Amino acid sequence: TRKADSPPITVADAMEAVLASILMDKQDANVLVKRLLEEVKAHPVKRKQGIRIMLLGSENDDISFVRMLESLGVDVVIDDICVGSRYFWNEVGHGKDLLMALASRYADRPPCPNKDPVGNRRITHVAQLAKDYRVQGAILLLQKFCDPHQWQTPEITAKFEQNGIPTLVLESDVTTSMGQMQTRI
């Protein structure tokens, strides 16, 4: 749904669903996600289209930060954060050896920078996401002291600028200073 011109679900709502699914029994979470998708199809919401942004970074479960972004006229149409799309991007394959299928899913999913030190897989993946989701700008929200994400920042920024995508790098720690972040954005 995030690829739509006017995404029917805000990224904050999607983020809440992902965070809930991390904590819930997966069968219960699947029922709720299916119900949500059916509701979106049955009752589409037309929202004012905002600037299409990609949010990248390390662990960020601060929904208030994402709501602040949305209040500025931004549509976060895709992300690459630990508790976002990277958590559920690919599916577990089918087969007789379920443990191997689960292990393959983890090995084949879009990598976190600490498992992709050269950056080839992740940078290619996020550049393709930006193209597929028609991203107009990117925000890299980096946790202080998350060195793997910091190391890939220059390459990602260069790749996005090469593709005409303006990029803003924001660094935070456990708490986010909303006023400062809002001013910079």
C-alpha positions in Angstrom: 0.0 0.0 0.0 3.0 2.4 0.5 3.6 2.5 -3.2 0.3 4.3 -3.9 0.3 8.0 -4.9 -1.6 8.7 -1.6 -0.7 5.8 0.7 -3.8 4.7 2.6 -1.9 3.8 5.8 0.5 6.2 7.4 3.9 5.0 8.2 3.3 5.6 11.9 0.3 3.2 11.7 2.3 0.7 9.8 5.1 1.0 12.3 2.6 0.3 15.2 1.5 -2.8 13.4 5.1 -4.0 12.9 6.0 -3.3 16.6 2.8 -5.1 17.7 3.7 -8.1 15.5 7.1 -8.3 17.0 5.6 -8.8 20.4 2.5 -10.8 19.6 2.0 -14.5 18.7 2.5 -14.6 15.0 -0.8 -16.3 14.2 -2.7 -13.6 16.1 -0.7 -10.9 14.4 -1.4 -12.4 10.9 -5.1 -12.3 11.6 -5.0 -8.7 12.6 -2.8 -7.7 9.6 -5.2 -9.5 7.2 -8.1 -7.7 8.8 -6.3 -4.3 8.5 -5.6 -4.9 4.8 -9.2 -5.9 4.1 -10.4 -2.7 5.9 -8.1 -0.6 3.8 -9.4 -2.1 0.6 -13.1 -1.7 1.8 -12.7 1.8 3.1 -9.9 3.6 1.2 -8.8 6.8 2.7 -7.7 9.6 0.5 -5.0 11.7 2.1 -3.2 14.7 0.8 -0.1 13.6 -1.0 3.1 14.6 0.7 6.8 14.6 -0.2 7.8 10.9 -0.7 10.5 10.1 1.8 12.6 7.1 2.6 13.6 6.6 6.3 16.8 4.7 6.8 18.7 3.9 9.9 19.3 1.6 12.8 16.8 0.7 15.5 14.1 3.3 15.7 10.8 2.5 17.3 10.0 6.2 18.1 6.5 6.5 16.6 6.3 10.1 17.8 9.3 11.0 15.6 7.5 9.5 12.6 4.3 11.3 13.4 6.3 14.5 13.6 7.6 13.8 10.1 4.1 13.2 8.8 2.9 16.5 10.4 5.4 18.3 8.2 3.8 17.1 5.0 6.0 14.1 4.5 4.9 10.6 3.4 7.4 8.1 4.5 6.6 5.6 1.7 9.4 3.1 2.5 11.9 2.5 5.2 15.0 0.5 5.9 15.1 0.3 9.7 15.5 -2.6 12.0 11.9 -2.6 13.2 10.5 -1.6 9.9 10.4 -3.3 6.5 13.7 -5.1 7.2 11.9 -7.1 9.9 9.4 -8.6 7.5 10.8 -8.0 4.0 11.0 -11.5 2.8 9.0 -14.6 3.5 10.0 -18.0 4.9 10.2 -20.5 2.1 8.3 -23.8 2.0 9.9 -27.2 2.2 10.3 -30.2 4.3 13.1 -28.8 6.4 11.4 -25.9 8.2 14.4 -25.0 10.3 16.5 -24.6 7.1 13.8 -22.5 5.5 13.7 -20.2 8.5 17.6 -20.0 8.5 17.6 -19.2 4.8 15.0 -16.4 5.3 17.3 -14.8 7.9 20.4 -15.2 5.7 18.6 -13.9 2.5 16.8 -10.9 4.0 18.0 -7.3 3.4 21.0 -7.1 5.6 21.7 -4.9 8.6 25.0 -3.0 8.0 26.7 -5.1 10.7 26.1 -8.2 8.6 27.0 -6.4 5.3 30.3 -4.8 6.1 31.2 -4.0 2.5 27.7 -2.6 2.0 27.1 -4.1 -1.5 23.9 -5.9 -0.7 22.3 -3.2 1.4 23.2 -0.2 -0.7 21.9 -2.0 -3.8 18.7 -2.9 -2.0 18.0 0.6 -0.6 18.7 2.2 -4.0 16.2 -0.1 -5.7 13.6 0.6 -3.0 14.1 4.3 -3.6 13.4 3.8 -7.3 10.5 1.4 -6.8 8.8 3.7 -4.3 9.5 6.9 -6.3 11.3 8.5 -3.3 11.9 12.3 -3.5 14.2 12.5 -0.5 15.8 10.4 2.2 16.4 10.8 5.9 19.1 8.7 7.6 18.2 8.6 11.3 21.3 7.2 13.0 21.7 6.1 16.6 24.9 7.4 18.2 27.5 4.6 18.5 25.9 2.4 15.9 29.1 2.2 13.9 28.0 -0.1 11.1 25.2 2.4 10.0 27.6 5.3 10.4 30.2 3.5 8.1 27.7 3.1 5.3 26.3 6.6 5.5 28.8 8.2 3.0 28.2 5.5 0.4 24.4 5.7 0.7 24.4 9.5 0.6 26.6 9.5 -2.5 24.4 6.8 -4.2 21.2 8.8 -3.5 22.7 12.1 -4.6 23.9 10.4 -7.8 20.2 9.4 -8.3 19.0 12.9 -7.6 17.6 12.1 -4.1 18.4 14.7 -1.5 19.5 13.2 1.8 19.5 14.4 5.3 21.5 12.7 8.0 20.2 13.0 11.6 22.0 11.6 14.6 20.2 10.8 17.8 20.6 8.8 21.0 17.9 7.1 23.1 15.8 10.2 23.3 15.0 12.3 20.2 15.0 16.1 20.6 11.9 16.8 18.5 12.3 20.5 18.2 15.8 20.3 16.9 14.9 17.4 14.5 11.9 19.3 13.2 13.9 22.4 12.5 16.6 20.4 10.6 14.0 18.6 8.6 
